[in-house]
Amino acid sequence: MDDQKVHQRIITFLLLTFALSAIFWVLIGRVGQLSAGQMYILGLMWSPGIAALLTTFIFQRNLRGLGWARGPGRYLLLSYALPIAYAGVVYGLTWLLGWGAFTTENVPEGQTLLAFVFNNATLLFLLGGFFPALGEEIGWRGLLVPQLAKLTSFTNVALISGAIWAVWHYPLILFADYHANAPRWVALLCFSVLVIGISFAFAWLRLKSGSVWTAAILHASHNIFTQNIFDRLTRDTGFTTYITTEFGVGMAVMAVIVAMVFLRRKGALTK
């Protein structure tokens, strides 16, 4: 495929993604709360996926090339475990250093801490986390990353796809309640660094494994462990939201470290 056709495919995908997403941005903005518009969130998260499927069919008249193969099991396991590692460091240090307090007050009554973590990490991951994440990843990593990789270096692939992914979230931060208690500019800055940083892991795993399932697992695992487990086990002591959540400095710093780790492994993509 020549570069012109690759550019056409990327542009078509992005136009369709943002056109479809705009519908749900407006609907979510009217509600103002993500918790009150769960079906809108699902529609938004599947907008990149639908756009990728449409784009692929338009150009190929089939849906091949989006990374449907399972890929090596070790990359699937790494995708699941990685968010536990980087988020675990941030929240572990937060609890240890007193930047926030560990709490079980958000654990459902009658449920042990172990059961709470296990249920979220397994049942909720499978039933509530994976399907929405797959919708995004068919687009971002199923189509966009491999197409960008035909045009530019791994570093640029991760930076460009990460920047687009971050900007795609901005309407939720600016016009809904997808943010922490810190000022919006702090949320935008830290979230952007987080998303662009972990995009190095997403892009590397997708290109190395040849599988979009690695990205979907990584995405779902990040959401479950960060939002549903670690955030709910942390009590704000005044400064906590500046460190934790997807909008805190701690997660942004860890994302930069993740980016550096996978950037050093970019040579493995040519082997």
Secondary structure as a PSIPRED ss2 file (coil, helix, strand):
# PSIPRED VFORMAT (PSIPRED V4.0)

   1 M C   1.000  0.000  0.000
   2 D C   1.000  0.000  0.000
   3 D H   0.000  1.000  0.000
   4 Q H   0.000  1.000  0.000
   5 K H   0.000  1.000  0.000
   6 V H   0.000  1.000  0.000
   7 H H   0.000  1.000  0.000
   8 Q H   0.000  1.000  0.000
   9 R H   0.000  1.000  0.000
  10 I H   0.000  1.000  0.000
  11 I H   0.000  1.000  0.000
  12 T H   0.000  1.000  0.000
  13 F H   0.000  1.000  0.000
  14 L H   0.000  1.000  0.000
  15 L H   0.000  1.000  0.000
  16 L H   0.000  1.000  0.000
  17 T H   0.000  1.000  0.000
  18 F H   0.000  1.000  0.000
  19 A H   0.000  1.000  0.000
  20 L H   0.000  1.000  0.000
  21 S H   0.000  1.000  0.000
  22 A H   0.000  1.000  0.000
  23 I H   0.000  1.000  0.000
  24 F H   0.000  1.000  0.000
  25 W H   0.000  1.000  0.000
  26 V H   0.000  1.000  0.000
  27 L H   0.000  1.000  0.000
  28 I H   0.000  1.000  0.000
  29 G H   0.000  1.000  0.000
  30 R H   0.000  1.000  0.000
  31 V H   0.000  1.000  0.000
  32 G C   1.000  0.000  0.000
  33 Q C   1.000  0.000  0.000
  34 L H   0.000  1.000  0.000
  35 S H   0.000  1.000  0.000
  36 A H   0.000  1.000  0.000
  37 G C   1.000  0.000  0.000
  38 Q H   0.000  1.000  0.000
  39 M H   0.000  1.000  0.000
  40 Y H   0.000  1.000  0.000
  41 I H   0.000  1.000  0.000
  42 L H   0.000  1.000  0.000
  43 G H   0.000  1.000  0.000
  44 L H   0.000  1.000  0.000
  45 M H   0.000  1.000  0.000
  46 W H   0.000  1.000  0.000
  47 S H   0.000  1.000  0.000
  48 P H   0.000  1.000  0.000
  49 G H   0.000  1.000  0.000
  50 I H   0.000  1.000  0.000
  51 A H   0.000  1.000  0.000
  52 A H   0.000  1.000  0.000
  53 L H   0.000  1.000  0.000
  54 L H   0.000  1.000  0.000
  55 T H   0.000  1.000  0.000
  56 T H   0.000  1.000  0.000
  57 F H   0.000  1.000  0.000
  58 I H   0.000  1.000  0.000
  59 F H   0.000  1.000  0.000
  60 Q H   0.000  1.000  0.000
  61 R C   1.000  0.000  0.000
  62 N C   1.000  0.000  0.000
  63 L C   1.000  0.000  0.000
  64 R C   1.000  0.000  0.000
  65 G C   1.000  0.000  0.000
  66 L C   1.000  0.000  0.000
  67 G C   1.000  0.000  0.000
  68 W C   1.000  0.000  0.000
  69 A C   1.000  0.000  0.000
  70 R C   1.000  0.000  0.000
  71 G C   1.000  0.000  0.000
  72 P C   1.000  0.000  0.000
  73 G H   0.000  1.000  0.000
  74 R H   0.000  1.000  0.000
  75 Y H   0.000  1.000  0.000
  76 L H   0.000  1.000  0.000
  77 L H   0.000  1.000  0.000
  78 L H   0.000  1.000  0.000
  79 S H   0.000  1.000  0.000
  80 Y H   0.000  1.000  0.000
  81 A H   0.000  1.000  0.000
  82 L H   0.000  1.000  0.000
  83 P H   0.000  1.000  0.000
  84 I H   0.000  1.000  0.000
  85 A H   0.000  1.000  0.000
  86 Y H   0.000  1.000  0.000
  87 A H   0.000  1.000  0.000
  88 G H   0.000  1.000  0.000
  89 V H   0.000  1.000  0.000
  90 V H   0.000  1.000  0.000
  91 Y H   0.000  1.000  0.000
  92 G H   0.000  1.000  0.000
  93 L H   0.000  1.000  0.000
  94 T H   0.000  1.000  0.000
  95 W H   0.000  1.000  0.000
  96 L H   0.000  1.000  0.000
  97 L H   0.000  1.000  0.000
  98 G C   1.000  0.000  0.000
  99 W C   1.000  0.000  0.000
 100 G E   0.000  0.000  1.000
 101 A E   0.000  0.000  1.000
 102 F E   0.000  0.000  1.000
 103 T C   1.000  0.000  0.000
 104 T C   1.000  0.000  0.000
 105 E C   1.000  0.000  0.000
 106 N C   1.000  0.000  0.000
 107 V C   1.000  0.000  0.000
 108 P C   1.000  0.000  0.000
 109 E C   1.000  0.000  0.000
 110 G C   1.000  0.000  0.000
 111 Q C   1.000  0.000  0.000
 112 T C   1.000  0.000  0.000
 113 L H   0.000  1.000  0.000
 114 L H   0.000  1.000  0.000
 115 A H   0.000  1.000  0.000
 116 F H   0.000  1.000  0.000
 117 V H   0.000  1.000  0.000
 118 F H   0.000  1.000  0.000
 119 N H   0.000  1.000  0.000
 120 N H   0.000  1.000  0.000
 121 A H   0.000  1.000  0.000
 122 T H   0.000  1.000  0.000
 123 L H   0.000  1.000  0.000
 124 L H   0.000  1.000  0.000
 125 F H   0.000  1.000  0.000
 126 L H   0.000  1.000  0.000
 127 L H   0.000  1.000  0.000
 128 G H   0.000  1.000  0.000
 129 G H   0.000  1.000  0.000
 130 F H   0.000  1.000  0.000
 131 F H   0.000  1.000  0.000
 132 P H   0.000  1.000  0.000
 133 A H   0.000  1.000  0.000
 134 L H   0.000  1.000  0.000
 135 G H   0.000  1.000  0.000
 136 E H   0.000  1.000  0.000
 137 E H   0.000  1.000  0.000
 138 I H   0.000  1.000  0.000
 139 G H   0.000  1.000  0.000
 140 W H   0.000  1.000  0.000
 141 R H   0.000  1.000  0.000
 142 G H   0.000  1.000  0.000
 143 L H   0.000  1.000  0.000
 144 L H   0.000  1.000  0.000
 145 V H   0.000  1.000  0.000
 146 P H   0.000  1.000  0.000
 147 Q H   0.000  1.000  0.000
 148 L H   0.000  1.000  0.000
 149 A H   0.000  1.000  0.000
 150 K C   1.000  0.000  0.000
 151 L C   1.000  0.000  0.000
 152 T C   1.000  0.000  0.000
 153 S C   1.000  0.000  0.000
 154 F H   0.000  1.000  0.000
 155 T H   0.000  1.000  0.000
 156 N H   0.000  1.000  0.000
 157 V H   0.000  1.000  0.000
 158 A H   0.000  1.000  0.000
 159 L H   0.000  1.000  0.000
 160 I H   0.000  1.000  0.000
 161 S H   0.000  1.000  0.000
 162 G H   0.000  1.000  0.000
 163 A H   0.000  1.000  0.000
 164 I H   0.000  1.000  0.000
 165 W H   0.000  1.000  0.000
 166 A H   0.000  1.000  0.000
 167 V H   0.000  1.000  0.000
 168 W H   0.000  1.000  0.000
 169 H H   0.000  1.000  0.000
 170 Y H   0.000  1.000  0.000
 171 P H   0.000  1.000  0.000
 172 L H   0.000  1.000  0.000
 173 I H   0.000  1.000  0.000
 174 L H   0.000  1.000  0.000
 175 F H   0.000  1.000  0.000
 176 A C   1.000  0.000  0.000
 177 D C   1.000  0.000  0.000
 178 Y C   1.000  0.000  0.000
 179 H C   1.000  0.000  0.000
 180 A C   1.000  0.000  0.000
 181 N C   1.000  0.000  0.000
 182 A C   1.000  0.000  0.000
 183 P C   1.000  0.000  0.000
 184 R H   0.000  1.000  0.000
 185 W H   0.000  1.000  0.000
 186 V H   0.000  1.000  0.000
 187 A H   0.000  1.000  0.000
 188 L H   0.000  1.000  0.000
 189 L H   0.000  1.000  0.000
 190 C H   0.000  1.000  0.000
 191 F H   0.000  1.000  0.000
 192 S H   0.000  1.000  0.000
 193 V H   0.000  1.000  0.000
 194 L H   0.000  1.000  0.000
 195 V H   0.000  1.000  0.000
 196 I H   0.000  1.000  0.000
 197 G H   0.000  1.000  0.000
 198 I H   0.000  1.000  0.000
 199 S H   0.000  1.000  0.000
 200 F H   0.000  1.000  0.000
 201 A H   0.000  1.000  0.000
 202 F H   0.000  1.000  0.000
 203 A H   0.000  1.000  0.000
 204 W H   0.000  1.000  0.000
 205 L H   0.000  1.000  0.000
 206 R H   0.000  1.000  0.000
 207 L H   0.000  1.000  0.000
 208 K H   0.000  1.000  0.000
 209 S H   0.000  1.000  0.000
 210 G C   1.000  0.000  0.000
 211 S C   1.000  0.000  0.000
 212 V H   0.000  1.000  0.000
 213 W H   0.000  1.000  0.000
 214 T H   0.000  1.000  0.000
 215 A H   0.000  1.000  0.000
 216 A H   0.000  1.000  0.000
 217 I H   0.000  1.000  0.000
 218 L H   0.000  1.000  0.000
 219 H H   0.000  1.000  0.000
 220 A H   0.000  1.000  0.000
 221 S H   0.000  1.000  0.000
 222 H H   0.000  1.000  0.000
 223 N H   0.000  1.000  0.000
 224 I H   0.000  1.000  0.000
 225 F H   0.000  1.000  0.000
 226 T H   0.000  1.000  0.000
 227 Q H   0.000  1.000  0.000
 228 N H   0.000  1.000  0.000
 229 I H   0.000  1.000  0.000
 230 F H   0.000  1.000  0.000
 231 D C   1.000  0.000  0.000
 232 R C   1.000  0.000  0.000
 233 L C   1.000  0.000  0.000
 234 T E   0.000  0.000  1.000
 235 R E   0.000  0.000  1.000
 236 D E   0.000  0.000  1.000
 237 T C   1.000  0.000  0.000
 238 G C   1.000  0.000  0.000
 239 F C   1.000  0.000  0.000
 240 T H   0.000  1.000  0.000
 241 T H   0.000  1.000  0.000
 242 Y H   0.000  1.000  0.000
 243 I C   1.000  0.000  0.000
 244 T C   1.000  0.000  0.000
 245 T C   1.000  0.000  0.000
 246 E C   1.000  0.000  0.000
 247 F C   1.000  0.000  0.000
 248 G C   1.000  0.000  0.000
 249 V H   0.000  1.000  0.000
 250 G H   0.000  1.000  0.000
 251 M H   0.000  1.000  0.000
 252 A H   0.000  1.000  0.000
 253 V H   0.000  1.000  0.000
 254 M H   0.000  1.000  0.000
 255 A H   0.000  1.000  0.000
 256 V H   0.000  1.000  0.000
 257 I H   0.000  1.000  0.000
 258 V H   0.000  1.000  0.000
 259 A H   0.000  1.000  0.000
 260 M H   0.000  1.000  0.000
 261 V H   0.000  1.000  0.000
 262 F H   0.000  1.000  0.000
 263 L H   0.000  1.000  0.000
 264 R H   0.000  1.000  0.000
 265 R C   1.000  0.000  0.000
 266 K H   0.000  1.000  0.000
 267 G H   0.000  1.000  0.000
 268 A H   0.000  1.000  0.000
 269 L H   0.000  1.000  0.000
 270 T H   0.000  1.000  0.000
 271 K C   1.000  0.000  0.000
